[in-house]
């Protein structure tokens, strides 16, 4: 099963992805991790990525898709993949559909962790005061959160139209979020509509 996890910074998406890797044997494909690994790899594609990143330029969609396809080839026996940080735009989503189709597979489900922005800001502000993590700086986090919401918005109707989007309450406890995700994946795996879970949860289509 291939799934996409949508969730803003500090929503706990990384925790949930790690649990899915451990419990389901899925391979997590994080855009950032893939780019860093490619830069260190010394391969032809990796050298190209290194040059782009060293110049401070943005890595093209074509290169990210090439890295994803490379990972698909490297893990032919995987139970599935978790896409984290990609896609961010509709053209990227269309490109992902194409490359997966070439490998005889598809995106099976899209799970969006819905959060209350103000509550998330309070959580991050408190954590910044207690731990002083740079990426928790409230002002920069507010910008990151706004960028995430703006980038993700066009993808919601794209996956909704495919009947693959489920929204769950990302403000629940980690265990409750894990249970909601499990219900979605179990139901999708059986070809049945996923049960609605969480305050924000609803299944589009199906």
BELQUIZI-V626373 format. One record per pair of residues at least 12 apart in sequence whose C-alpha atoms are under 8 Angstrom apart, sorted by the first residue. I is the first residue (numbers start at 1). J is the second residue. D is the distance in whole Angstrom. If there is no record, write none. Layout:
# BELQUIZI-V626373
i = <I | I>
j = <J | J>
d = <D | D>
This chain:
# BELQUIZI-V626373
i = <1 | 1 | 1 | 1 | 1 | 1 | 1 | 1 | 2 | 2 | 2 | 2 | 2 | 2 | 2 | 2 | 3 | 3 | 3 | 3 | 3 | 3 | 3 | 3 | 3 | 4 | 4 | 4 | 4 | 4 | 4 | 4 | 4 | 5 | 5 | 5 | 5 | 5 | 5 | 5 | 5 | 6 | 6 | 6 | 6 | 6 | 6 | 6 | 7 | 7 | 7 | 7 | 8 | 8 | 8 | 8 | 9 | 9 | 9 | 10 | 10 | 11 | 11 | 11 | 11 | 11 | 12 | 12 | 13 | 15 | 16 | 16 | 16 | 17 | 19 | 24 | 25 | 25 | 25 | 26 | 26 | 26 | 26 | 26 | 27 | 27 | 27 | 27 | 27 | 28 | 28 | 28 | 28 | 29 | 29 | 29 | 29 | 29 | 29 | 30 | 30 | 30 | 30 | 31 | 31 | 31 | 31 | 32 | 34 | 35 | 35 | 35 | 38 | 38 | 45 | 49 | 61 | 65 | 65 | 65 | 69 | 88 | 88 | 88 | 89 | 89 | 89 | 89 | 90 | 90 | 90 | 93 | 108 | 108 | 109 | 109 | 109 | 109 | 109 | 110 | 110 | 110 | 110 | 111 | 111 | 111 | 111 | 111 | 112 | 112 | 112 | 112 | 113 | 113 | 113 | 113 | 114 | 114 | 114 | 114 | 114 | 114 | 115 | 115 | 115 | 116 | 117 | 121 | 121 | 121 | 124 | 124 | 124 | 125 | 125 | 160 | 160 | 161 | 161 | 162 | 163 | 163 | 163 | 163 | 164 | 164 | 164 | 164 | 165 | 165 | 165 | 166 | 166 | 166 | 166 | 166 | 167 | 167 | 167 | 167 | 168 | 168 | 168 | 168 | 168 | 168 | 168 | 168 | 169 | 169 | 169 | 169 | 169 | 172 | 180 | 180 | 183 | 193>
j = <26 | 79 | 80 | 81 | 107 | 108 | 109 | 189 | 80 | 81 | 82 | 83 | 106 | 107 | 108 | 109 | 80 | 81 | 82 | 83 | 107 | 108 | 109 | 110 | 111 | 82 | 83 | 84 | 86 | 107 | 109 | 110 | 111 | 17 | 82 | 83 | 84 | 110 | 111 | 112 | 113 | 84 | 85 | 110 | 111 | 112 | 113 | 152 | 112 | 113 | 114 | 170 | 113 | 145 | 148 | 149 | 141 | 144 | 145 | 120 | 124 | 113 | 115 | 120 | 170 | 171 | 170 | 174 | 113 | 174 | 174 | 177 | 178 | 82 | 178 | 79 | 78 | 79 | 80 | 78 | 79 | 80 | 81 | 82 | 78 | 79 | 80 | 81 | 82 | 81 | 82 | 83 | 84 | 68 | 71 | 81 | 82 | 83 | 84 | 83 | 84 | 85 | 86 | 64 | 84 | 85 | 86 | 85 | 67 | 49 | 64 | 67 | 50 | 67 | 63 | 63 | 92 | 95 | 96 | 99 | 99 | 151 | 152 | 155 | 151 | 152 | 154 | 155 | 154 | 155 | 158 | 155 | 164 | 188 | 164 | 165 | 166 | 185 | 188 | 159 | 164 | 165 | 166 | 165 | 166 | 167 | 168 | 181 | 165 | 166 | 167 | 168 | 167 | 168 | 169 | 170 | 167 | 168 | 169 | 170 | 171 | 200 | 169 | 170 | 171 | 171 | 145 | 138 | 141 | 142 | 136 | 137 | 138 | 137 | 138 | 204 | 205 | 204 | 205 | 205 | 203 | 204 | 205 | 206 | 203 | 204 | 205 | 206 | 203 | 204 | 205 | 184 | 201 | 202 | 203 | 204 | 200 | 201 | 202 | 203 | 180 | 181 | 197 | 198 | 199 | 200 | 201 | 202 | 197 | 198 | 199 | 200 | 201 | 198 | 197 | 198 | 195 | 206>
d = <8 | 6 | 5 | 7 | 8 | 6 | 8 | 8 | 5 | 5 | 6 | 8 | 7 | 5 | 5 | 7 | 8 | 6 | 5 | 6 | 6 | 6 | 5 | 6 | 7 | 6 | 5 | 6 | 8 | 7 | 7 | 5 | 6 | 8 | 7 | 6 | 6 | 6 | 5 | 6 | 8 | 7 | 8 | 7 | 6 | 4 | 6 | 8 | 6 | 5 | 7 | 8 | 8 | 6 | 6 | 7 | 8 | 7 | 7 | 7 | 7 | 7 | 7 | 7 | 6 | 7 | 8 | 7 | 8 | 8 | 8 | 8 | 6 | 7 | 8 | 7 | 7 | 6 | 8 | 6 | 5 | 5 | 5 | 7 | 7 | 8 | 6 | 5 | 6 | 6 | 5 | 6 | 7 | 7 | 8 | 7 | 6 | 5 | 6 | 6 | 5 | 6 | 8 | 7 | 7 | 6 | 6 | 8 | 7 | 7 | 8 | 8 | 8 | 8 | 8 | 8 | 7 | 7 | 7 | 8 | 7 | 6 | 6 | 7 | 7 | 7 | 7 | 6 | 7 | 6 | 7 | 8 | 7 | 7 | 5 | 6 | 8 | 7 | 7 | 7 | 6 | 5 | 6 | 6 | 5 | 6 | 7 | 7 | 7 | 6 | 5 | 6 | 6 | 5 | 6 | 4 | 6 | 6 | 5 | 5 | 7 | 7 | 7 | 5 | 6 | 7 | 8 | 7 | 8 | 7 | 6 | 8 | 7 | 7 | 6 | 5 | 6 | 8 | 7 | 7 | 8 | 5 | 4 | 5 | 8 | 7 | 7 | 8 | 6 | 6 | 8 | 8 | 7 | 6 | 5 | 6 | 6 | 5 | 6 | 7 | 7 | 8 | 6 | 5 | 7 | 5 | 4 | 7 | 8 | 5 | 6 | 5 | 6 | 8 | 6 | 7 | 7 | 6>
